[in-house]
Amino acid sequence: MYRSQLWPRVVQPTIAVVLAAVVIGIPLWLAVITSAKSRSEANLPDLTLPSAWHLADNYAQAFSQGRILWGLFGSLLVMLPAVIGVLIFGSLASWVLARRSGRLTAALYGAGISGVVLPPAVITIVLLLRQMGLASTPQGMIFVYMGMYMSVVIFFITGFVRTIPVELEEAARMDGAGPFMIFVRIILPLLRPVIATATILVCLYIWNDVFYSFFVLGGGAVSTLPLNLYAVASSNLYQNNWNLIFAYVIMMSLPLLVVFVVAQRRIISGITGGAVK
Amino acid sequence: MSRSAPSLLERSPDVDRRRSSPRRQSSGYPLWFLVPAFAILGVFFFLPTLFNFVYAFTNWSAFHDDIQGVGFDNFASLLSDGSLLASLRITLVYAVLVGVFQNLFGLGLALLLERDTRLNRAIRAVFFIPVLMSALAVGYIFAALLKPEGAVNGILGALTGTHVSIPWLGSTTWTIVVVALVNSWKWMGLAMIIFLAGLKTIPEEVLQAAKVDGAGPWKTFTAVRLPLLAPAVTFNVATALLGSLNGFDTIQATTAGGPAQKTEVLDIFIFHTFGYGLFAQATTMSLVLFLIVTVLAFPVIGYLRKRERVL
């Protein structure tokens, strides 16, 4: 009996805590502590405490030179319309795809979810946007993100709609409600869990994207938080300025971390669709 | 497994049993609801993909104004200077390594933190933090940690009592493994919660039955729980493979493709080539990536799904 108690009471908690402290704690500690060091001390980043604290200086400098507010504005400017758009259009299409049958629907569904797997043609996207006059604009970025993540949304939501009984719609149809009314009044509220999942995933992708935004927004007036981080880290001015890089990293990560701490359970259960409580 | 991710995860997707007459369908579910989504997909996803097949065969670049067809010249030059096959090989090695590491770590964490205690929930949240962080930021953190005089070597030195200066990001052989580990560090929290959700779906009676039959913890794991986790494995392997075939951020931040281009995956190559103004060559690589994913992804997903059905 004693032996069987040892694992759950002592060994497992110890392993879990030590593992988290080493695997996650050390890297995060390095970022936090380096962001408080002077430029010369941060040149060789280590885990020691700073000899003199430069927290306020570093954050103020990274804040102004990394254009945090402008980046935050740009990130929100492209993320919010893209996420809202892709969810509205995606769920509208998913409902029809889930309910209709036949070859055409199957083919459309296949095409609709192919983007889950296929990589976006990033170079020719730039060419297309130039021809449309949308290169380096937030509108272009919004459309590109919507095109990239439409498939993920259709994939998740179509699967979910199939689990909703048709009878719910039929009752409303008897009462004379049109398709749009049924969608808005009956289907949309039922989609809440899957829309939560899709929202979290798509927000995570877009908020942290640097590859596609580099191509699409590059050279334009609007930039995003990750783009500014890349600029801070690559400019000669900041060469080896680990203190500013990490001050920027921390400021940039804080919004999502705060959201996560506040809504942790809902986010985790949102991603796995209520399977993990 | 989960209500929100059915098609890849469920063992037998419940394809609507309540399908009703075609006549009612067409009136109740108007096709024009599909128009906005497919218009966006068509213009901003499929059209550029189609362009890939055109511009890969041209001399489009920043250096001249007109664009002319050049046949297979771009493929020929990328093949002859070895960059195409090198990038391709590196990308595949990286994708497989990430697929393996990310799932092993995720599964290990899920098993370790499976019981629903207050402590385990807190630790799960801690392991989820990297998932929320920008991959670029994660890359910079590890670039600092893994410097020859960095913290990792410092810790190893303190543990062994000697001076350690392993060039983690400077090895032409092993750095690809290191960057795969960094990327897996960032994503293992996501794999963990998918596995946790999968473990929850295993009915208690099945585990009890295994116990009654005299199976120990290891036997129960290999013979009962792992096979029943197949849908979660499918989802995790597929997302890890696909994510890493498109890998860019962590590699750019840690090595930028170096040393000696030994970690230059396709997206890094595309990024650099585009930067030089060689648009057609970048497009050619983008087309190669597209073809590779098409060739690889569908069979991999098909194989994993089939395995689910057999088990």
Boltz contact constraints between the chains, C-beta under 6 A:
constraints:
  - contact:
      token1: [A, 13]
      token2: [B, 119]
      max_distance: 6.0
  - contact:
      token1: [A, 16]
      token2: [B, 112]
      max_distance: 6.0
  - contact:
      token1: [A, 16]
      token2: [B, 123]
      max_distance: 6.0
  - contact:
      token1: [A, 20]
      token2: [B, 123]
      max_distance: 6.0
  - contact:
      token1: [A, 20]
      token2: [B, 126]
      max_distance: 6.0
  - contact:
      token1: [A, 24]
      token2: [B, 126]
      max_distance: 6.0
  - contact:
      token1: [A, 27]
      token2: [B, 141]
      max_distance: 6.0
  - contact:
      token1: [A, 30]
      token2: [B, 145]
      max_distance: 6.0
  - contact:
      token1: [A, 30]
      token2: [B, 151]
      max_distance: 6.0
  - contact:
      token1: [A, 31]
      token2: [B, 141]
      max_distance: 6.0
  - contact:
      token1: [A, 44]
      token2: [B, 149]
      max_distance: 6.0
  - contact:
      token1: [A, 45]
      token2: [B, 144]
      max_distance: 6.0
  - contact:
      token1: [A, 46]
      token2: [B, 151]
      max_distance: 6.0
  - contact:
      token1: [A, 46]
      token2: [B, 154]
      max_distance: 6.0
  - contact:
      token1: [A, 47]
      token2: [B, 151]
      max_distance: 6.0
  - contact:
      token1: [A, 89]
      token2: [B, 36]
      max_distance: 6.0
  - contact:
      token1: [A, 89]
      token2: [B, 37]
      max_distance: 6.0
  - contact:
      token1: [A, 90]
      token2: [B, 37]
      max_distance: 6.0
  - contact:
      token1: [A, 92]
      token2: [B, 33]
      max_distance: 6.0
  - contact:
      token1: [A, 93]
      token2: [B, 34]
      max_distance: 6.0
  - contact:
      token1: [A, 93]
      token2: [B, 37]
      max_distance: 6.0
  - contact:
      token1: [A, 96]
      token2: [B, 29]
      max_distance: 6.0
  - contact:
      token1: [A, 96]
      token2: [B, 33]
      max_distance: 6.0
  - contact:
      token1: [A, 96]
      token2: [B, 34]
      max_distance: 6.0
  - contact:
      token1: [A, 99]
      token2: [B, 29]
      max_distance: 6.0
  - contact:
      token1: [A, 100]
      token2: [B, 25]
      max_distance: 6.0
  - contact:
      token1: [A, 100]
      token2: [B, 29]
      max_distance: 6.0
  - contact:
      token1: [A, 101]
      token2: [B, 19]
      max_distance: 6.0
  - contact:
      token1: [A, 115]
      token2: [B, 45]
      max_distance: 6.0
  - contact:
      token1: [A, 117]
      token2: [B, 297]
      max_distance: 6.0
  - contact:
      token1: [A, 119]
      token2: [B, 246]
      max_distance: 6.0
  - contact:
      token1: [A, 119]
      token2: [B, 289]
      max_distance: 6.0
  - contact:
      token1: [A, 119]
      token2: [B, 290]
      max_distance: 6.0
  - contact:
      token1: [A, 119]
      token2: [B, 293]
      max_distance: 6.0
  - contact:
      token1: [A, 121]
      token2: [B, 48]
      max_distance: 6.0
  - contact:
      token1: [A, 121]
      token2: [B, 49]
      max_distance: 6.0
  - contact:
      token1: [A, 121]
      token2: [B, 52]
      max_distance: 6.0
  - contact:
      token1: [A, 121]
      token2: [B, 286]
      max_distance: 6.0
  - contact:
      token1: [A, 123]
      token2: [B, 282]
      max_distance: 6.0
  - contact:
      token1: [A, 123]
      token2: [B, 283]
      max_distance: 6.0
  - contact:
      token1: [A, 123]
      token2: [B, 286]
      max_distance: 6.0
  - contact:
      token1: [A, 124]
      token2: [B, 48]
      max_distance: 6.0
  - contact:
      token1: [A, 124]
      token2: [B, 51]
      max_distance: 6.0
  - contact:
      token1: [A, 124]
      token2: [B, 52]
      max_distance: 6.0
  - contact:
      token1: [A, 124]
      token2: [B, 55]
      max_distance: 6.0
  - contact:
      token1: [A, 125]
      token2: [B, 48]
      max_distance: 6.0
  - contact:
      token1: [A, 128]
      token2: [B, 48]
      max_distance: 6.0
  - contact:
      token1: [A, 143]
      token2: [B, 44]
      max_distance: 6.0
  - contact:
      token1: [A, 144]
      token2: [B, 44]
      max_distance: 6.0
  - contact:
      token1: [A, 146]
      token2: [B, 40]
      max_distance: 6.0
  - contact:
      token1: [A, 147]
      token2: [B, 40]
      max_distance: 6.0
  - contact:
      token1: [A, 147]
      token2: [B, 41]
      max_distance: 6.0
  - contact:
      token1: [A, 147]
      token2: [B, 44]
      max_distance: 6.0
  - contact:
      token1: [A, 147]
      token2: [B, 45]
      max_distance: 6.0
  - contact:
      token1: [A, 150]
      token2: [B, 37]
      max_distance: 6.0
  - contact:
      token1: [A, 150]
      token2: [B, 40]
      max_distance: 6.0
  - contact:
      token1: [A, 150]
      token2: [B, 41]
      max_distance: 6.0
  - contact:
      token1: [A, 156]
      token2: [B, 4]
      max_distance: 6.0
  - contact:
      token1: [A, 159]
      token2: [B, 6]
      max_distance: 6.0
  - contact:
      token1: [A, 159]
      token2: [B, 7]
      max_distance: 6.0
  - contact:
      token1: [A, 160]
      token2: [B, 4]
      max_distance: 6.0
  - contact:
      token1: [A, 162]
      token2: [B, 16]
      max_distance: 6.0
  - contact:
      token1: [A, 166]
      token2: [B, 18]
      max_distance: 6.0
  - contact:
      token1: [A, 179]
      token2: [B, 28]
      max_distance: 6.0
  - contact:
      token1: [A, 179]
      token2: [B, 30]
      max_distance: 6.0
  - contact:
      token1: [A, 193]
      token2: [B, 4]
      max_distance: 6.0
  - contact:
      token1: [A, 194]
      token2: [B, 4]
      max_distance: 6.0
  - contact:
      token1: [A, 197]
      token2: [B, 4]
      max_distance: 6.0
  - contact:
      token1: [A, 208]
      token2: [B, 134]
      max_distance: 6.0
  - contact:
      token1: [A, 210]
      token2: [B, 136]
      max_distance: 6.0
  - contact:
      token1: [A, 210]
      token2: [B, 249]
      max_distance: 6.0
  - contact:
      token1: [A, 211]
      token2: [B, 248]
      max_distance: 6.0
  - contact:
      token1: [A, 226]
      token2: [B, 134]
      max_distance: 6.0
  - contact:
      token1: [A, 226]
      token2: [B, 136]
      max_distance: 6.0
  - contact:
      token1: [A, 229]
      token2: [B, 136]
      max_distance: 6.0
  - contact:
      token1: [A, 242]
      token2: [B, 144]
      max_distance: 6.0
  - contact:
      token1: [A, 245]
      token2: [B, 140]
      max_distance: 6.0
  - contact:
      token1: [A, 249]
      token2: [B, 137]
      max_distance: 6.0
  - contact:
      token1: [A, 253]
      token2: [B, 133]
      max_distance: 6.0
  - contact:
      token1: [A, 256]
      token2: [B, 132]
      max_distance: 6.0
  - contact:
      token1: [A, 260]
      token2: [B, 132]
      max_distance: 6.0
  - contact:
      token1: [A, 264]
      token2: [B, 125]
      max_distance: 6.0
  - contact:
      token1: [A, 268]
      token2: [B, 193]
      max_distance: 6.0
  - contact:
      token1: [A, 272]
      token2: [B, 2]
      max_distance: 6.0
  - contact:
      token1: [A, 272]
      token2: [B, 193]
      max_distance: 6.0
  - contact:
      token1: [A, 272]
      token2: [B, 197]
      max_distance: 6.0
  - contact:
      token1: [A, 273]
      token2: [B, 2]
      max_distance: 6.0
  - contact:
      token1: [A, 273]
      token2: [B, 3]
      max_distance: 6.0
  - contact:
      token1: [A, 273]
      token2: [B, 4]
      max_distance: 6.0
  - contact:
      token1: [A, 275]
      token2: [B, 2]
      max_distance: 6.0
  - contact:
      token1: [A, 275]
      token2: [B, 197]
      max_distance: 6.0
  - contact:
      token1: [A, 275]
      token2: [B, 200]
      max_distance: 6.0
  - contact:
      token1: [A, 276]
      token2: [B, 193]
      max_distance: 6.0
  - contact:
      token1: [A, 276]
      token2: [B, 196]
      max_distance: 6.0
  - contact:
      token1: [A, 276]
      token2: [B, 197]
      max_distance: 6.0
